[in-house]
Amino acid sequence: ALSARVGDPAVRQVVLTIERNLSAPLTTSELASVVNVGRRQLERKFRQEMNVGVQEFIRDMRLTVARDKVLHTGQSMTDIAYECGFKSHTHFSAPSSAYRQNPCVRRPRTTSGYRRTTGGKT
């Protein structure tokens, strides 16, 4: 887990909380209360330790986990989206600025050459 490699104890606890609650909506204020610091103090500590803001980190982690699920599971895009904390599959399917590609495009094709989908749609 990424949290094991974080030096600052408060940031480590926040990263662990994010990892454990990836599907939940997480605000910086809620995460700050987990470690008993103010929102702005957490933002500073987090940026200093992780080189990104809290919400950017959450988004990047969700995209990374979702991308791995797209590539390595047969789960539907809708299931992956909800498991990774996206409000809907449309939020997840929109091209990501971090990856500059729609997550659906990267899904491996089946032997027939078509993407595996649910509901009979291709």
Buried (B, 14 or more C-beta within 10 A) or exposed (E): EBBEEBEBEBBBBBBBBBEEBBBEEBEBEEBBEBBEBEBEEBBEBBBEBBEEBBBBBBBBBBBBBBBEBBEEEEBBBBBBBBBBBBEEBEEBBEEBEEBEEBBBEEBEEEEEEEBBBEEEEE
